[in-house]
């Protein structure tokens, strides 16, 4: 039986796990770390660096070091989130040939899919060194609220990294699999996943080997990076107030402050006060300038309170969508490094009226669950059944620019829905069916999956034709859409296969290019 690895491709850190003797094992890299920074860099002499090696040189090479690429993957360059974040990143974000956001390092432009592939290849290498054999298959996790394009970009990244991606599964669902391993009895659990760049909440029911997702919600542009940003802004403001020096345009100083802020944030999970001490942060006519600032936990909590509260809005909606109340939840499982923050744990515990479950490692649970799912797929085990939901509604655009959902979010897949529409003009002989995914009331604000034209409709007054549109989504997330004029029998159908931001020719080129590309290992 081939070995399947489970990979948590995180915004800040990534992790890989494999099944050994029926138990999931998180695989350490050569440096002994069980997680690796999701960072990639080009050195001054053109060498490609990944993981800890990339992170160590980030301060002196900020413009050519990529972090948090997962936040950009599958997004249009013109998207509001991209435009807002690009100004805060040390590296340059540019528009790709497909209108997607890409990253320019020196004279080379990388797609976010390729950056993710480089991180995945490193995880593959870590697993192969541990197992002593090649690895060709993987289960990779994504945020539950990722749309169709973001999921396919992740699948394409796996292909570029030299792996067949057996399944893309949601991060909270993977965490639930890790939590449920070896447990018996019926339970309803909430998985609160606050990582480096994304937030998800899922309500699941575990019963007799069946893991059923009842509802999910989240924000694919909210996470620990935002806590870091607020703390960096606080440090910059305090330094300018005390020293009269604005460091916001000094890339090297900014990277040093960001690294220090991230460390202080982690320290404040255990301590009430932490210190940022950065000598030679700037120069002036009076000589070198230093930065020394004490940060209290209360200050960090004040800065980030609104972010944590916003996650609870999603939690409340998810609980409602599941048809439950907070008191109906038996256990709260928290994953993602940012959930170590005491304020996060307190506010989530207060919402559910119970302390979070402490038996799951927040950094390792998602990769562990992915490995469990991979083992189920290759071993054909019948004692574990996963029932997932579609995270975003599926529907069509209407003539007035509205969005008519046919399959609502949080519908268990596979699913089938139909609805009858009509024409908007007299003697209309064709209609364009635009297939969309999202929750916005206006069509243009949702994600377009595809379109087709139903023709040969007999001329009639508007409102008379009956056009039946049917949606079907299978367990793998493949969507089939058909339209039929009931009177004439004219019909059209399409299969909406997920498409990423790479054309097939570019994808094929990258697969070949990276097949012979070896990166420095961890040290």
C-alpha positions as CSV (number, residue, x, y, z in Angstrom):
1,X,0.0,0.0,0.0
2,X,1.4,3.4,-1.0
3,X,2.1,5.9,1.8
4,X,-0.1,9.0,1.8
5,X,1.0,12.1,3.7
6,X,-1.2,14.8,5.3
7,X,-0.1,18.4,4.8
8,X,-1.3,21.4,6.7
9,X,-0.3,24.2,4.3
10,X,-0.4,27.1,6.7
11,X,-0.1,30.8,6.2
12,X,2.6,31.2,8.8
13,X,3.8,27.6,9.3
14,X,3.3,24.3,7.6
15,X,3.3,20.8,9.0
16,X,3.3,17.2,7.6
17,X,2.1,13.9,9.2
18,X,1.9,10.3,8.2
19,X,0.3,7.1,9.6
20,X,2.7,4.7,11.4
21,X,1.4,1.5,12.8
22,X,-2.2,2.8,12.7
23,X,-1.4,6.1,14.5
24,X,-0.7,9.5,13.0
25,X,2.8,10.8,13.5
26,X,3.8,14.5,12.9
27,X,7.1,14.4,11.1
28,X,10.0,16.7,12.3
29,X,12.3,18.4,9.8
30,X,16.1,18.0,9.9
31,X,16.3,20.7,12.5
32,X,14.0,18.8,14.8
33,X,11.0,21.3,14.4
34,X,7.6,19.8,13.8
35,X,6.5,22.9,11.8
36,X,8.3,24.8,9.2
37,X,7.8,28.5,8.3
38,X,5.8,28.9,5.1
39,X,8.4,31.2,3.7
40,X,10.4,31.3,0.5
41,X,13.2,33.6,-0.6
42,X,15.7,34.3,-3.3
43,X,19.1,35.1,-1.9
44,X,21.3,37.9,-3.4
45,X,23.1,35.3,-5.5
46,X,19.9,33.8,-6.8
47,X,19.6,30.7,-4.6
48,X,16.2,29.5,-3.6
49,X,15.6,29.2,0.2
50,X,12.6,27.7,2.0
51,X,11.4,27.3,5.6
52,X,13.7,28.2,8.5
53,X,16.6,29.1,6.2
54,X,14.4,31.7,4.4
55,X,13.1,33.1,7.7
56,X,16.6,33.6,9.1
57,X,17.7,36.0,6.3
58,X,14.3,37.8,6.1
59,X,15.5,40.9,7.9
60,X,18.4,41.6,5.5
61,X,16.6,40.5,2.4
62,X,13.0,41.5,3.1
63,X,12.1,42.6,-0.5
64,X,13.0,39.1,-1.8
65,X,11.5,37.0,1.0
66,X,7.8,35.9,0.8
67,X,5.6,35.2,3.7
68,X,1.8,34.8,4.0
69,X,1.4,33.9,0.3
70,X,-1.6,31.8,1.2
71,X,-3.5,35.0,1.8
72,X,-3.0,35.9,-1.8
73,X,-3.6,32.6,-3.6
74,X,-6.5,32.4,-6.0
75,X,-7.4,36.1,-5.6
76,X,-7.8,38.7,-8.3
77,X,-5.1,41.5,-8.2
78,X,-7.9,44.1,-8.2
79,X,-9.5,42.6,-5.1
80,X,-9.9,44.9,-2.1
81,X,-7.9,42.6,0.2
82,X,-5.0,42.5,-2.2
83,X,-4.8,46.2,-2.7
84,X,-5.0,46.9,1.1
85,X,-2.4,44.3,2.0
86,X,0.1,44.9,-0.8
87,X,1.1,48.3,0.6
88,X,2.0,46.6,3.9
89,X,4.2,43.8,2.4
90,X,7.9,44.2,1.9
91,X,7.8,42.3,-1.4
92,X,6.1,43.5,-4.6
93,X,2.6,42.2,-5.6
94,X,1.9,42.5,-9.3
95,X,-0.9,41.6,-11.7
96,X,-0.5,38.2,-13.4
97,X,-1.5,37.3,-17.0
98,X,-4.7,35.8,-15.7
99,X,-5.6,38.9,-13.7
100,X,-4.4,37.2,-10.5
101,X,-2.1,38.5,-7.8
102,X,1.5,37.4,-8.2
103,X,4.8,38.2,-6.5
104,X,7.8,39.8,-8.1
105,X,11.2,38.9,-6.6
106,X,14.0,40.7,-8.5
107,X,13.4,40.1,-12.2
108,X,11.3,36.9,-11.7
109,X,7.5,36.8,-11.2
110,X,6.1,33.9,-9.2
111,X,2.5,32.9,-9.0
112,X,1.1,32.3,-5.5
113,X,0.4,28.7,-6.7
114,X,4.1,28.2,-7.4
115,X,5.1,29.7,-4.0
116,X,2.7,27.2,-2.4
117,X,4.2,24.4,-4.4
118,X,7.7,25.2,-3.2
119,X,6.5,25.0,0.4
120,X,4.6,21.7,-0.3
121,X,7.8,20.2,-2.0
122,X,9.7,21.0,1.2
123,X,7.0,19.2,3.3
124,X,7.2,16.3,0.8
125,X,11.0,16.2,1.2
126,X,10.7,16.2,5.0
127,X,8.4,13.2,4.9
128,X,10.5,11.3,2.4
129,X,13.6,11.7,4.6
130,X,11.7,10.4,7.6
131,X,10.1,7.4,5.7
132,X,13.2,6.6,3.6
133,X,11.0,6.2,0.5
134,X,9.5,8.4,-2.2
135,X,6.1,10.0,-1.5
136,X,3.7,10.6,-4.4
137,X,0.2,11.1,-2.8
138,X,-1.1,13.6,-0.3
139,X,-4.2,15.0,1.4
140,X,-3.8,18.8,1.7
141,X,-5.9,21.0,3.9
142,X,-7.4,24.4,3.1
143,X,-9.5,26.9,5.1
144,X,-13.2,25.9,5.1
145,X,-14.2,29.2,3.5
146,X,-11.8,28.9,0.5
147,X,-13.7,29.3,-2.7
148,X,-13.5,27.0,-5.8
149,X,-10.5,28.8,-7.4
150,X,-8.5,28.9,-4.1
151,X,-9.0,25.1,-3.7
152,X,-7.9,24.4,-7.3
153,X,-4.9,26.6,-6.9
154,X,-3.9,24.5,-3.9
155,X,-4.5,21.3,-5.8
156,X,-2.3,22.7,-8.7
157,X,0.4,23.5,-6.2
158,X,0.4,19.9,-5.1
159,X,0.8,18.8,-8.7
160,X,3.7,21.2,-9.3
161,X,5.3,19.8,-6.1
162,X,5.2,16.3,-7.6
163,X,2.3,14.8,-5.8
164,X,-1.2,13.5,-6.7
165,X,-3.6,15.3,-4.3
166,X,-6.1,12.7,-3.4
167,X,-8.3,15.1,-1.6
168,X,-8.5,18.7,-0.5
169,X,-10.2,18.8,2.9
170,X,-11.2,21.7,5.2
171,X,-8.9,22.5,8.1
172,X,-11.5,22.4,10.9
173,X,-12.8,19.1,9.5
174,X,-9.2,17.7,9.6
175,X,-8.9,18.9,13.2
176,X,-12.1,17.2,14.1
177,X,-10.7,13.9,12.7
178,X,-7.7,14.3,14.9
179,X,-9.9,15.0,17.9
180,X,-12.2,12.1,17.2
181,X,-9.5,9.4,16.8
182,X,-10.1,6.7,19.3
183,X,-13.1,8.4,20.9
184,X,-16.5,6.7,21.1
185,X,-20.0,8.1,21.8
186,X,-22.0,10.9,20.2
187,X,-20.7,14.4,20.5
188,X,-21.3,17.8,19.0
189,X,-18.1,19.8,18.7
190,X,-17.1,23.3,17.6
191,X,-13.7,23.7,15.9
192,X,-12.4,27.2,16.2
193,X,-9.4,27.6,13.8
194,X,-7.5,30.9,14.1
195,X,-4.2,30.6,12.3
196,X,-1.7,33.0,10.8
197,X,-3.8,34.3,8.0
198,X,-7.3,32.7,8.0
199,X,-10.1,32.0,10.4
200,X,-12.7,29.2,10.3
201,X,-15.4,27.9,12.6
202,X,-17.1,24.6,12.0
203,X,-19.8,22.8,13.9
204,X,-19.5,19.0,13.6
205,X,-21.3,15.9,14.9
206,X,-19.4,12.8,15.7
207,X,-21.4,9.6,16.0
208,X,-20.4,6.0,15.5
209,X,-17.5,6.6,13.1
210,X,-19.4,9.3,11.2
211,X,-18.0,12.8,11.1
212,X,-20.7,15.1,9.8
213,X,-20.2,18.8,9.3
214,X,-23.3,20.7,10.2
215,X,-22.2,24.2,9.4
216,X,-19.1,26.3,8.7
217,X,-18.2,30.0,8.5
218,X,-15.1,32.1,8.5
219,X,-12.9,34.8,7.0
220,X,-10.1,33.9,4.6
221,X,-8.3,37.2,5.3
222,X,-8.1,37.3,9.1
223,X,-5.5,35.8,11.4
224,X,-2.4,36.2,13.4
225,X,-0.8,38.4,10.7
226,X,-3.5,41.0,11.7
227,X,-2.6,40.8,15.4
228,X,1.1,41.3,14.4
229,X,0.2,44.3,12.2
230,X,-1.6,46.1,15.0
231,X,1.3,45.5,17.3
232,X,3.8,46.8,14.7
233,X,1.7,49.9,14.2
234,X,1.6,50.5,18.0
235,X,5.4,50.1,18.2
236,X,6.0,52.5,15.3
237,X,3.6,55.1,16.9
238,X,5.2,54.8,20.3
239,X,8.7,55.1,18.9
240,X,7.8,58.2,16.8
241,X,6.2,59.8,19.8
242,X,9.2,59.2,22.0
243,X,12.1,59.6,19.5
244,X,10.6,61.7,16.8
245,X,11.6,59.2,14.1
246,X,9.3,57.6,11.6
247,X,10.4,54.1,10.8
248,X,7.5,53.1,8.6
249,X,9.4,53.5,5.3
250,X,12.6,51.6,6.5
251,X,12.1,48.1,5.2
252,X,14.9,46.5,7.3
253,X,13.7,48.3,10.5
254,X,10.1,47.2,9.7
255,X,11.1,43.6,9.3
256,X,13.1,43.7,12.6
257,X,10.1,45.2,14.4
258,X,7.7,42.6,12.8
259,X,9.9,39.7,14.0
260,X,10.1,41.3,17.5
261,X,6.4,41.9,17.6
262,X,5.6,38.3,16.7
263,X,7.8,37.1,19.4
264,X,6.4,39.5,22.0
265,X,2.9,38.4,21.0
266,X,3.8,34.8,21.7
267,X,5.6,35.7,25.0
268,X,2.5,37.6,26.2
269,X,0.5,34.4,26.1
270,X,2.4,33.3,29.2
271,X,3.7,36.6,30.6
272,X,1.9,39.8,31.5
273,X,4.7,42.0,30.2
274,X,7.3,41.6,27.5
275,X,10.0,43.8,26.0
276,X,11.1,44.8,22.6
277,X,14.8,45.6,22.5
278,X,16.2,46.5,19.1
279,X,19.6,48.2,19.1
280,X,20.7,50.3,16.1
281,X,17.2,50.5,14.7
282,X,18.0,53.8,13.0
283,X,20.7,56.5,12.5
284,X,20.5,60.2,13.1
285,X,22.8,63.2,13.2
286,X,23.2,62.4,16.9
287,X,24.4,58.9,16.2
288,X,22.7,55.4,16.4
289,X,19.2,55.1,17.7
290,X,17.8,52.2,19.6
291,X,14.3,50.9,20.3
292,X,13.4,49.7,23.8
293,X,9.7,49.3,24.6
294,X,7.7,47.4,27.2
295,X,4.4,45.9,26.0
296,X,1.8,44.8,28.5
297,X,-0.6,42.0,27.7
298,X,-3.4,44.4,28.4
299,X,-2.2,46.7,25.6
300,X,-2.1,43.8,23.1
301,X,-5.6,42.7,24.2
302,X,-6.9,46.3,23.8
303,X,-5.4,46.5,20.3
304,X,-6.8,43.1,19.2
305,X,-10.2,43.0,21.0
306,X,-12.2,44.0,17.9
307,X,-10.5,41.3,15.8
308,X,-11.4,38.6,18.3
309,X,-15.0,39.9,18.7
310,X,-15.4,39.8,14.9
311,X,-14.6,36.1,14.9
312,X,-17.4,35.6,17.4
313,X,-19.8,37.1,14.9
314,X,-18.9,34.2,12.6
315,X,-19.2,31.7,15.4
316,X,-22.7,32.9,16.3
317,X,-23.8,32.7,12.7
318,X,-22.3,29.2,12.3
319,X,-24.1,27.9,15.5
320,X,-27.4,29.3,14.2
321,X,-26.9,27.8,10.7
322,X,-26.3,24.4,12.5
323,X,-29.7,24.8,14.2
324,X,-28.1,24.8,17.6
325,X,-27.4,27.0,20.6
326,X,-23.9,27.4,22.2
327,X,-25.2,25.2,25.1
328,X,-25.7,22.3,22.7
329,X,-22.0,22.1,22.0
330,X,-20.2,19.4,24.0
331,X,-16.6,20.4,23.4
332,X,-14.8,23.3,21.8
333,X,-11.6,22.4,20.0
334,X,-9.2,25.3,19.2
335,X,-6.5,25.0,16.6
336,X,-4.1,27.5,15.0
337,X,-1.3,29.2,16.8
338,X,-3.2,32.4,17.5
339,X,-5.6,30.4,19.8
340,X,-2.9,30.3,22.4
341,X,-3.7,33.9,23.2
342,X,-5.5,34.1,26.5
343,X,-8.0,36.7,25.3
344,X,-9.0,34.4,22.4
345,X,-9.5,31.4,24.7
346,X,-11.4,33.4,27.3
347,X,-13.8,35.0,24.8
348,X,-14.5,31.8,23.0
349,X,-14.9,30.0,26.3
350,X,-17.3,32.7,27.5
351,X,-19.4,32.4,24.3
352,X,-19.9,28.7,24.6
353,X,-20.1,28.7,28.4
354,X,-17.3,26.1,28.8
355,X,-13.5,26.1,28.6
356,X,-11.8,24.9,25.4
357,X,-10.8,21.3,25.1
358,X,-7.1,21.0,26.0
359,X,-6.3,17.6,24.4
360,X,-5.4,18.8,20.8
361,X,-2.1,20.3,19.8
362,X,-3.2,23.5,17.9
363,X,-0.1,23.4,15.6
364,X,-0.3,19.7,14.7
365,X,-4.0,18.7,14.7
366,X,-4.8,19.7,11.1
367,X,-1.9,17.8,9.6
368,X,-2.7,14.8,11.8
369,X,-6.3,14.8,10.6
370,X,-5.2,15.1,7.0
371,X,-3.0,12.0,7.5
372,X,-6.0,10.1,9.0
373,X,-8.1,11.0,6.0
374,X,-5.3,9.9,3.6
375,X,-5.1,6.6,5.3
376,X,-8.9,6.1,5.0
377,X,-8.7,6.9,1.2
378,X,-6.0,4.3,0.5
379,X,-6.9,1.7,3.0
380,X,-10.6,1.8,2.2
381,X,-11.6,1.7,5.9
382,X,-15.3,1.5,6.4
383,X,-15.3,2.6,10.0
384,X,-14.9,6.3,9.3
385,X,-17.3,8.3,7.1
386,X,-16.8,12.0,6.5
387,X,-19.8,14.1,5.5
388,X,-18.8,17.6,4.5
389,X,-20.8,20.7,3.4
390,X,-20.4,23.2,0.7
391,X,-19.0,26.3,2.4
392,X,-20.5,28.9,0.0
393,X,-23.8,29.1,-1.8
394,X,-24.1,28.1,-5.5
395,X,-26.5,29.7,-7.9
396,X,-27.0,31.9,-11.0
397,X,-27.1,35.5,-11.9
398,X,-30.5,37.0,-12.6
399,X,-31.3,39.6,-15.3
400,X,-31.5,42.5,-12.7
401,X,-27.9,41.8,-11.5
402,X,-29.1,39.8,-8.5
403,X,-27.9,36.4,-7.3
404,X,-30.3,33.5,-7.0
405,X,-28.8,30.7,-4.9
406,X,-29.9,27.1,-5.7
407,X,-27.7,25.2,-3.2
408,X,-27.3,27.1,0.0
409,X,-24.1,27.2,2.0
410,X,-23.8,24.5,4.6
411,X,-25.7,22.0,2.5
412,X,-24.4,18.5,3.0
413,X,-22.7,17.1,-0.2
414,X,-23.5,15.4,-2.5
415,X,-26.6,17.5,-3.2
416,X,-29.1,18.3,-6.0
417,X,-31.4,21.3,-6.4
418,X,-33.6,22.6,-9.2
419,X,-35.6,25.9,-9.7
420,X,-37.7,27.2,-12.5
421,X,-36.8,30.6,-14.0
422,X,-38.3,32.6,-17.0
423,X,-37.4,35.2,-19.6
424,X,-37.1,38.9,-19.0
425,X,-37.9,40.1,-22.5
426,X,-40.7,39.4,-25.1
427,X,-39.7,36.9,-27.8
428,X,-36.4,36.0,-26.0
429,X,-35.0,32.9,-27.7
430,X,-31.9,32.4,-25.5
431,X,-30.7,32.9,-22.0
432,X,-27.2,33.1,-20.6
433,X,-26.7,31.0,-17.4
434,X,-23.9,32.4,-15.3
435,X,-22.9,30.1,-12.5
436,X,-21.7,31.8,-9.3
437,X,-20.5,31.0,-5.8
438,X,-20.8,33.3,-2.8
439,X,-23.1,34.9,-0.3
440,X,-23.5,38.5,-1.7
441,X,-26.9,39.6,-2.9
442,X,-25.4,41.1,-6.1
443,X,-24.1,38.8,-8.8
444,X,-20.9,40.9,-9.5
445,X,-19.8,40.5,-5.9
446,X,-19.7,36.7,-6.1
447,X,-17.2,34.4,-7.6
448,X,-17.9,33.3,-11.2
449,X,-17.5,29.6,-11.8
450,X,-18.6,29.4,-15.5
451,X,-21.4,30.2,-17.9
452,X,-23.3,28.7,-20.9
453,X,-26.1,29.7,-23.2
454,X,-29.5,27.9,-23.5
455,X,-30.9,28.6,-27.0
456,X,-33.8,27.5,-29.2
457,X,-36.4,28.9,-26.8
458,X,-39.7,29.4,-28.7
459,X,-40.6,33.1,-29.0
460,X,-43.1,34.0,-26.3
461,X,-44.2,36.9,-24.1
462,X,-41.8,37.5,-21.3
463,X,-42.6,35.5,-18.2
464,X,-44.2,32.6,-20.1
465,X,-41.3,30.2,-20.8
466,X,-40.4,27.8,-18.0
467,X,-36.6,27.3,-17.8
468,X,-35.6,24.7,-15.3
469,X,-32.1,25.1,-13.9
470,X,-30.6,22.2,-11.9
471,X,-27.4,22.1,-9.8
472,X,-25.7,19.0,-8.6
473,X,-22.5,18.9,-6.5
474,X,-20.8,15.6,-5.7
475,X,-18.7,14.7,-2.7
476,X,-15.5,15.9,-4.4
477,X,-17.0,19.3,-5.0
478,X,-17.5,19.0,-8.7
479,X,-20.5,21.0,-9.8
480,X,-22.8,20.0,-12.7
481,X,-25.3,22.6,-14.0
482,X,-28.0,22.1,-16.5
483,X,-30.8,24.2,-18.0
484,X,-33.9,22.9,-19.9
485,X,-36.8,24.7,-21.5
486,X,-39.8,22.7,-20.4
487,X,-41.9,23.5,-23.5
488,X,-39.4,22.9,-26.3
489,X,-37.2,20.4,-24.5
490,X,-34.1,22.3,-25.5
491,X,-31.3,21.7,-23.0
492,X,-27.7,22.6,-22.2
493,X,-25.4,21.4,-19.4
494,X,-21.8,22.1,-18.2
495,X,-19.6,20.4,-15.6
496,X,-17.9,23.1,-13.6
497,X,-14.5,21.8,-12.9
498,X,-12.5,24.0,-10.5
499,X,-10.0,26.2,-12.3
500,X,-7.0,27.9,-10.8
501,X,-5.2,30.9,-11.9
502,X,-2.6,29.1,-14.1
503,X,-3.3,28.1,-17.6
504,X,-2.7,24.4,-18.5
505,X,0.4,25.3,-20.5
506,X,2.0,27.3,-17.7
507,X,1.0,24.6,-15.2
508,X,2.6,21.9,-17.3
509,X,5.8,24.0,-17.7
510,X,6.0,24.5,-13.9
511,X,5.5,20.8,-13.2
512,X,8.4,19.9,-15.5
513,X,10.6,22.8,-14.1
514,X,10.1,21.8,-10.5
515,X,10.6,18.1,-11.1
516,X,14.3,18.8,-11.3
517,X,14.4,21.6,-8.7
518,X,15.9,20.8,-5.3
519,X,15.9,23.3,-2.5
520,X,18.3,23.5,0.5
521,X,17.1,21.4,3.4
522,X,16.4,22.5,6.9
523,X,19.4,23.0,9.2
